[in-house]
Amino acid sequence: LAQDGSETGALAGHPLGSDPSPAPKSEAMGRVIRGSRKGKSLIFTAKTRLRKGAVKLRAVDYAERHGYIKGLVKQIIHDPGRGAPMCEVVFRDPYRYKLKKERWIAVEGLHTGQFVYCGAKAQLSIGNVLPIGKMPEGTTISMCEEKASDRGRLARASGCNCMVVGHSDDGRKTRIRMPSGSRKTVPSTCRAIVGIAAGGGRLDKPVLKAGANYHKYKVKRNCWPKVRGSAMNPVEHPHGGGNHQHVGHPTTICRAAVPGQKVGLIAARRTGILRGGKKK
């Protein structure tokens, strides 16, 4: 007490006359599941150090729009983590005294030392790049553009190809068949490489041992081996726990589910095996 009889310091005004301890914080229960960690953690990102770079067609210029330009295939190289082989094509810069290297997906039949031609007036032969509006129906193409001048987006994986199905009457749109079998309408000014992307049949060889998958995914990203949710504990996955390995509830989950809950068949329109053939 002070000389005047009043309380001072930390005890002042407290009913029990002692310093109150702070209320204990409620710890967050559970654990962040693997699917949520993949969005944030850097251990799941792709391994890109040894990769050669992105594959793109030439940027569109006057030579391609109104004629053609000649390039030389210098080498065919392997890109780690990519199933299809990559080719390095060298063009002369039309405006400055220098060479420009481009990286494309190699098509079947392409070889080093081959001359390839890009442009609206290029011939229809393997390895050449021209607008799909200039190609006849039934032409097999790869590395096709989705929008004009986007430098190649469709049919870039090994063994994939699109096919020109038809052209519109005004010549502005072209219908192509995608590798999945579905059809897509794109502008006729979109360019593509004539031919099938090389490296096809890559999945025909069986994966006989775990070491093959280990090396396959080592150069891609950290996504293998993948533990099943039902083999985990309840704290680690919504499918975990139980006296036997079972899910215990439907595996379909709504689109609006919270991140720790959103596992399984997300917003599935249908489930079960696919019966019957593909519709034409």
C-alpha positions in Angstrom: 0.0 0.0 0.0 1.1 3.6 -0.6 1.3 6.1 2.2 -2.2 7.3 1.5 -3.5 3.8 1.7 -4.1 3.2 -2.1 -3.0 0.1 -4.1 -0.2 0.6 -6.6 1.5 -1.3 -9.4 0.2 -4.6 -10.9 -2.1 -5.4 -8.0 -4.1 -2.2 -8.4 -7.8 -2.8 -9.3 -7.5 -6.6 -9.4 -10.1 -8.3 -7.2 -7.8 -11.1 -6.0 -4.8 -8.8 -5.7 -2.6 -10.9 -8.0 -1.4 -10.5 -11.6 -3.8 -12.3 -14.0 -2.2 -14.9 -16.3 -3.2 -14.5 -20.0 -5.9 -16.9 -21.3 -4.4 -20.0 -23.0 -4.6 -19.8 -26.8 -6.5 -22.6 -28.5 -4.2 -24.6 -30.6 -5.3 -25.4 -34.1 -6.4 -29.1 -34.2 -5.4 -31.5 -36.9 -2.8 -31.3 -39.5 -2.5 -29.6 -42.9 -3.2 -32.3 -45.4 -0.9 -33.1 -48.3 -3.2 -31.5 -50.9 -3.2 -28.2 -49.1 0.6 -28.3 -48.6 1.1 -28.7 -52.4 -0.2 -25.2 -53.0 2.3 -23.5 -50.6 5.3 -25.6 -50.1 8.4 -25.4 -52.4 9.2 -29.1 -52.1 6.5 -29.9 -54.6 7.5 -27.5 -57.3 8.9 -28.7 -60.6 12.6 -29.5 -61.1 13.7 -27.0 -63.7 17.4 -26.5 -63.3 18.5 -28.8 -66.1 15.7 -28.2 -68.5 16.6 -26.7 -71.9 13.7 -24.1 -71.9 10.2 -23.6 -73.2 9.2 -24.8 -76.7 7.7 -22.2 -78.9 7.1 -21.5 -82.5 8.7 -18.4 -84.1 7.2 -15.1 -83.2 5.0 -14.0 -86.1 6.7 -11.4 -88.4 6.3 -10.0 -91.9 8.2 -12.9 -93.5 5.8 -15.5 -92.1 2.6 -13.5 -92.8 3.4 -12.8 -96.5 5.9 -15.4 -97.5 8.2 -17.9 -95.8 11.5 -18.1 -94.0 14.0 -20.9 -94.0 15.5 -22.5 -90.9 18.0 -25.3 -90.3 17.6 -28.1 -87.7 20.9 -28.0 -85.8 20.3 -30.7 -83.2 17.7 -33.0 -81.6 18.0 -33.0 -77.9 16.4 -34.6 -74.8 14.7 -32.3 -72.4 14.6 -33.7 -68.8 11.1 -34.3 -67.6 9.6 -34.1 -71.2 8.5 -37.2 -73.0 8.9 -35.8 -76.5 12.3 -34.9 -78.0 13.1 -31.3 -78.7 14.8 -29.9 -81.7 16.8 -26.7 -82.1 16.1 -24.8 -85.2 18.3 -21.8 -86.3 16.9 -18.9 -88.4 18.6 -15.8 -89.8 17.3 -12.7 -88.2 15.5 -10.8 -91.0 16.4 -7.4 -89.6 19.8 -7.7 -87.9 23.0 -9.6 -88.7 22.6 -12.5 -86.3 21.1 -16.0 -85.9 18.1 -16.8 -83.8 17.6 -20.2 -82.2 14.1 -21.6 -81.7 13.2 -24.7 -79.7 10.4 -26.9 -81.1 8.9 -30.3 -80.4 10.5 -32.6 -82.9 8.1 -34.4 -85.2 8.5 -37.9 -86.6 10.8 -37.9 -89.6 12.6 -34.7 -88.7 16.5 -35.0 -88.8 19.5 -32.8 -88.1 20.6 -30.8 -91.2 17.1 -30.6 -92.5 15.8 -27.3 -93.8 12.4 -26.3 -92.5 10.2 -23.5 -93.8 7.8 -21.3 -91.8 5.2 -19.0 -93.3 2.0 -18.7 -95.2 3.6 -19.8 -98.5 5.6 -22.7 -97.1 5.1 -26.1 -98.6 3.0 -28.8 -96.9 5.8 -31.2 -95.8 7.0 -32.8 -92.6 8.5 -30.2 -90.1 7.2 -27.1 -91.9 5.1 -24.5 -90.1 2.2 -22.9 -91.8 -1.3 -21.6 -90.9 -3.9 -24.3 -90.6 -6.2 -22.4 -92.9 -3.7 -23.2 -95.7 -3.7 -27.0 -95.0 -6.1 -29.4 -96.6 -8.5 -31.5 -94.6 -7.0 -34.6 -93.1 -3.6 -33.0 -92.5 -1.9 -34.3 -89.3 -0.4 -31.5 -87.2 1.2 -31.0 -83.8 2.2 -28.0 -81.6 -0.9 -26.2 -82.9 -1.8 -22.7 -81.7 -5.0 -22.2 -79.8 -5.2 -18.4 -80.5 -3.3 -16.8 -83.3 0.3 -16.0 -82.5 0.4 -17.8 -79.1 3.3 -19.9 -80.5 1.9 -23.4 -80.0 -0.3 -24.8 -77.3 -2.0 -28.0 -78.4 -0.7 -31.5 -79.2 2.8 -31.1 -77.7 3.2 -34.3 -75.8 5.0 -37.3 -77.2 3.0 -39.1 -79.9 0.2 -36.6 -79.9 -1.3 -35.0 -83.0 -4.3 -33.0 -84.1 -6.1 -33.4 -87.5 -7.6 -30.7 -89.6 -11.2 -31.7 -90.0 -12.7 -28.8 -92.0 -12.7 -25.1 -92.8 -15.6 -22.6 -92.6 -17.1 -21.2 -95.7 -15.6 -17.7 -95.1 -12.2 -19.2 -94.4 -11.8 -17.6 -91.0 -12.3 -20.7 -88.7 -10.9 -24.2 -88.9 -12.2 -27.3 -87.1 -9.5 -29.6 -85.7 -9.7 -32.9 -83.9 -7.8 -32.9 -80.6 -5.7 -35.8 -79.3 -8.5 -36.7 -77.0 -10.9 -37.1 -79.9 -13.0 -34.0 -79.1 -13.3 -31.3 -81.8 -12.3 -27.7 -81.4 -12.8 -24.6 -83.6 -9.8 -22.3 -83.9 -9.0 -19.3 -86.1 -7.5 -20.3 -89.5 -4.6 -18.0 -88.9 -3.3 -20.3 -86.1 -0.1 -22.1 -87.1 1.1 -25.6 -86.5 3.9 -28.0 -87.4 3.1 -30.6 -90.0 3.6 -34.1 -88.6 3.1 -36.2 -85.4 5.0 -35.3 -82.3 7.9 -37.7 -81.9 8.4 -40.1 -79.0 5.1 -42.0 -79.4 4.6 -45.3 -77.8 6.4 -44.2 -74.6 3.7 -45.7 -72.4 3.7 -49.1 -74.2 6.7 -50.3 -72.3 5.6 -51.6 -68.9 7.0 -50.1 -65.7 8.5 -53.3 -64.3 10.0 -52.0 -61.1 9.7 -49.1 -58.7 13.1 -47.8 -59.7 11.8 -46.9 -63.2 9.1 -44.7 -61.7 11.6 -43.2 -59.2 13.8 -41.9 -62.0 10.8 -40.8 -64.1 9.4 -38.6 -61.4 12.8 -37.5 -60.0 13.2 -35.1 -63.0 9.6 -34.0 -63.0 8.4 -33.1 -59.5 7.9 -34.5 -56.0 4.7 -36.5 -56.5 5.8 -40.1 -56.2 5.4 -42.4 -54.2 1.8 -41.3 -53.3 0.4 -42.7 -50.1 -3.4 -43.5 -50.2 -5.6 -41.4 -48.0 -7.2 -44.5 -46.5 -3.8 -45.7 -45.4 -3.2 -42.6 -43.2 -4.3 -41.6 -39.7 -7.5 -39.5 -39.2 -5.4 -36.5 -38.5 -3.6 -36.6 -41.9 -6.5 -37.2 -44.3 -10.3 -37.2 -44.3 -10.2 -40.9 -45.5 -7.8 -42.0 -42.8 -8.4 -44.1 -39.7 -10.7 -47.0 -38.9 -10.0 -50.6 -37.8 -9.7 -51.6 -41.5 -8.5 -49.5 -44.4 -11.9 -48.1 -45.5 -13.1 -44.6 -46.3 -16.4 -45.0 -44.5 -18.3 -42.3 -46.4 -18.9 -41.3 -50.0 -15.7 -40.1 -51.7 -17.6 -37.4 -53.7 -17.1 -33.9 -52.3 -18.7 -30.6 -53.2 -17.0 -27.8 -55.0 -17.4 -25.4 -52.1 -15.7 -27.7 -49.5 -13.0 -26.2 -47.3 -9.4 -27.0 -48.2 -8.7 -29.6 -45.5 -11.9 -31.5 -46.5 -11.6 -31.2 -50.3 -10.3 -34.7 -51.3 -11.6 -37.5 -53.4 -13.9 -37.0 -56.4 -14.4 -33.2 -56.4 -17.7 -32.1 -57.8 -18.1 -35.3 -59.7 -20.9 -35.3 -62.3 -20.8 -39.1 -62.5 -18.9 -41.9 -60.9 -18.2 -45.5 -61.8 -16.7 -47.3 -64.8 -17.3 -46.0 -68.3 -19.4 -48.3 -70.3 -19.8 -48.4 -74.0 -17.6 -47.0 -76.7 -16.8 -43.4 -77.6 -19.6 -41.5 -79.4 -18.5 -40.3 -82.9 
